[in-house]
Amino acid sequence: MKNVFVYPGCFTPPTRGHFRIVERAAEIFPEIIIVCSTNPEKDRTRWFSEEECKMMWQHYPMPSNVCVKTFTEYSQESADFANIVMIRGVRDENDMDNEKRVMKLNKEMFGIDKILYLLAEEAFQEISASKVRQAAQAFDFKTLSEVVPPAIITQLLEKVLDAKNLFMVVGRPGSGKSTFLEMLAKIDATNVHINTDPFSKTIKPLLFEKFGKNADLIALAIEHAQEMTAFVAPFWFNCLAKALRKVPKNSNVFLEIPYGLKAGKELYRYVGHKVLYVGCANQAENHRRLVNRGTEQHARFADAIPGLSESRSLAEKHQFRFYAVDTSTTVTELQQKAEEFAKNL
């Protein structure tokens, strides 16, 4: 009888460690079936359903000889479990102790007695789904970015916040982002606008302390982006965590991060699978607005932020859910766009 190679697990969520096991198994065996199952011992604390976990796997570049099914789907299709070779990833001795129980359980329940173990590579030995959930609860953005893709980070944060949606809102300064988001908040109080500009006021004294009290912070942000980013990041993420903890449940959360798609920043790695671009039709219009509001000095900074075309291309490349709003309209027309957008949330 032909062996069937199955990689089962709760996968709440599937991590890069899980995916690496899949990659290695796919190099050895002709076909791998990932089965998203339910552990009765963990069901009370389960974050995602079998179907949701199955969908999460689509955010990894799956080898062509791998497919994903829920346990319900697989059990309905396969009446005989005797030809299964179960693939398991183990990280350490604690995992091996647990595997003794897993082996016994699968033998008793399904008659599965063929199990192949793949030892996790050193880089993945500290990754587990439970640690990922803990990182989400702690708003540990750095850890999350290292262990799961952006789409899964978004789903984890939405779960922690009990939010309907979490959007990263991008676009150049003076493009009407705040105006549009304030309109959304007035239409429905569950549309929560988090403006990250005030974070800069908190961090600015620290920047002057590091770079000098007469430093041109805009020039530094452009000409020494890596150094600036490395210094600012811990403080900025701390401000973001504090802001998110204040979000009411059942909200649509809009994080206004103008440079979220900018090369060298790439904040989508931490918060952005759902990206909302809000901006003017062209660069000239954007510059005119900056002049009119007395912040023409921000033009250099604005020009370094991706416009609509580049933002759309980046979103397609990374398979983000992308939305765009053109603010080159009258206030009345923009209000209508806000109402339509809110209606479709």
N, C-alpha and C positions, 0 to 999 in steps of 0.2 A: 504493500500500500504506500502511495506517495506521501512523503512528509509535508506538513503544512507548517510554515515558520511564522509564529505569532508573537508579537511584542505587546503584552497587555499592561495596563496600568490605569490609575485614576487620572493622571495627567492634569491636575488642577493647580497650576496650568502646566502644559508641556514646556520644558525648559531647554536651553541649549545643550544641557547635559543629556537629556532624553534624546534630543535630535542627533547628537554625536553617536550615541549607541545605534540609532537607526542607520546612520550613514555607514558605520562599520559593518553592521549586520548585512546591509544591502550589497556590500562588496563581497560577502562570503556566500550568501544564499540567493537562489534564483528569484524568489519572491518573498516579500515581508508584508504581513498584515498587522497594522497597529490596531489594537482593540481598546477603546476607551471604556473602562468598566467602572463599577461602583463597589467600594469597599464598605460593607455594612458597619464596620467598626468606626468608620470616619464619616458616614453619611450625614450625621447630625451637624457636622461642621463643614460640609462640602460647599464650596463656593460656586461651582459651575456644574451644570448637568452634563451627562455623557455627550449629548448633541453639541453643547457649547464647546466642550473640550475637543471634540472631533473638528469643529470649525476652526479652532485655534491652530491646529496643525497646518492649515493652509498658508499660514504666514511664514513657513519654513520652505526653503527650496528643496522639495522632496525628490529623492531619486525616482527614476521612472518605474522601478520595480517594487515600489512601495504604495500601498493603499491604506486608507484609514476608515474604520467602521466603529460604530458603537457596539457594546456587548449585546444589546438587544438585537441589532441588525445581524451580527455574526451568529448568535445562537439560533435565530430563526432560519438562517441559511444553512447552518451546519449542525446536523443532528448527531454526528459522530465526532467526539473529541479525541478519540484514541490515537489518531495519526498526527496530533499536534506536537510540534517541538516548541516549547515555550522559551523565548529569549528574555533574559533578565540582565539588567545592569546592576553591578554591585560596586560600592565605593570603598567599603572598609569592613572590618571584622563585625561591627554591629549589624551591617546589612546582611552578612552571611548568617549571623544568628537568627535574624528575622526570616531568612530564606528557608530555614528548616520548617518553620510553621507554614510558610507559603507552599512548600513542596507537599506537606502532609494534607493541607486543605485542598489543593488542586487534585491530588490523587483520590481523596475521598469523594469530592463533589463531581469531578469530571472524568476521572480515570486517566488524568495526564501524569505521566511518569518520566517524560523526556524533557529535561530542562538544560538549556545551554547558558552559561554565565559569561558575560563580557565584563572584565574589570575596567572601571572608569579610568580614563587617562587622568594624569595628575591635575591638569588644568580644570577638570570638571568634578573633582572629588568633593568639593565643598558646596556644590550646587544641589539643592533639593526643592521640590515644589513647596514644602512647608516653609523653608527659609525665604523663598520668593514671596509668599503671602505675608510673612513677617516684615519683609522689606517694604512691601506696599503699605502695610498698616503704619509703618514708621516714616513713610514718605522718603525712603532712602533711594533717591532717584539714581544715584551713581550705580548702586548694586543692581537695581532693576535693569538699567541700560546694558549691563554686562551679561545678564542671564536670560533675558527674553526679548523678542522683537518689540518695536514700538506699538504695534497693534495690540499685543497682549498687555503691555503696560497700561494702555488706555483702558482696557477692560478691567484690569486689576484695580486701577484708581477709581473707576466708576463704581466698582463693587464696594470699595472702602468708603467712598463718599456717599454711597446709596444714591448716585446721580443718574439721571436719564442719559445725559451726554456730557462728554468733556471735549471741548474744542480748543485747538491752539489757533489764535487769530493773528495773522501776519499781514504785513503791508508797510509801506513807507510812512515816515512821520508826516503829518499834515494831510493824510489821505482820507480822513473821515472815519477811522476805525472807532474811536471813542464815541463819536456822534451816533453811529449806527448801533453800537452796543448799548448805549444809553437808551436808544429808542426801543430796543428789544426788552430791556429791563422794565420800561414803563408799560409796555404792552402786557407783560406777564411777569410778576414778581419772582417766578421760579427761574427766569432767565438771569443768571447771576454773572455780572461783569467783574472780572478781576484785572485791574489795571496794574501792570508791573512797573510803570514809570515811578511810582513812589518808592519802589525798592532802591532806586538810584539815590534818592535823598538819604536813605539810611546808610547806604554804602559809601557815598561821596566823601565823608570825612576820613574814612579809612583809605580811600584812594589818594587823597591829598597827603595823608600821613606817609604813605609809601612812596609816591611819585613826586612829592613836593607841593607846597601850598600854591604855587603859581603854575602848576601843570595844566596844559591844554588837554582836557580829558577826551574831547572828541578826536583830536589828532592821535592821542595815544590809542584810542579804541580802533582807529583805522591803521595806524602804522606799526603798532606793537600789539596786535590783536591777541596773539597766543599768550603773551605774558599777562596782559590785562585779564583775559578770560580765566586763566589758571588762578589768579589772585581773587577774582570776584566770585567765582563759581560757588564756593562753600557758603558765603554770606547770602548770595542770591537765592540759592535753593532753600536756605533756612527761612528766608522771607516768604518764599512760595509755599513751603509747608505750613507756616503760620496762617497764611491767607486761606489755604484749602481747608484747614481744620475748622474754619468759621463758616464754611458753606452749608446752608440748610439742606436737609435731605430732599430727594426728589427734584433736584434742580437740573437745569441745563447750564453747565459751567463754561464760560468763555474766558480763556486765559489770553489776554492781549500781550503778545510777545512779538513785536514788529520784526525782529531779526531771527525768528525761529527757524527759518530755512537757510539762513546765510551760511556760506562756507566758513568753517572754523568755529561756528557757534553750534549749528545743527541741533537745536534744542528739541526737534522732533524725536530724537533718540530717547528722550526722557518723558515727554508728555504728548507727542503729536501724531496720532494716527488719523484723527479727524481734523482736517486743516481748513480753516475759513480765511480766504484772502479778501481783504477789503481795501480797495484802492481806486485812484483816478485812472482815467483812460490812458494818460501818457505822462511822461516825465516832466514836460514843460508845465502842465497843469499843476503837478505836484509842487514844482518850484514856485509857481505863482502863489499857491496857498501858503507856503512857508514864508514868503516875503510879506504877504498880507497879515499874517499873524505875528510878524516880528521875530521869527526864528530862522531867518535865512542862513544862519551859521550851521544849521542842521542839514543843509543841502549835501555836504560831503558825506555825511553819515547816511542820508537817505539814498544816495546813489549807489552805495555799497550793498543795499538790501535788494534781494531779487524782486523784479516786477512780476506782472501777471503771467506773462509767457514763460519765464524761467520757473516761477513757482509751480505752474501747472505741469511743466516737464519734470520737475523734481518729484511732484506728487505721483505722477504716472510711473516714474522709475521705481519709487519705493512702495507703490500700490496703496497710497493713502486714499482715504475718502476725502475728496476735494470739492470745496464749494467756493464760489467767487461772487462778489458783489461790487459792481461798478458804481462809484460814488459821484461820477461826473453828471450829476442830475440836480434838479431843484430839491429843496428840502421836502416838499410835498411828495415828490416822486420817490425820494429815499425812504420816507415814512411808509409809503406803499410797499416798497421792497422789504422793509423790516417786518411789516405785518404779514406778508406772504411767506417770508422765511420762518417766522414764528409759528405760523399755522402748520407748516410742514415738519416741525420738530417732532 
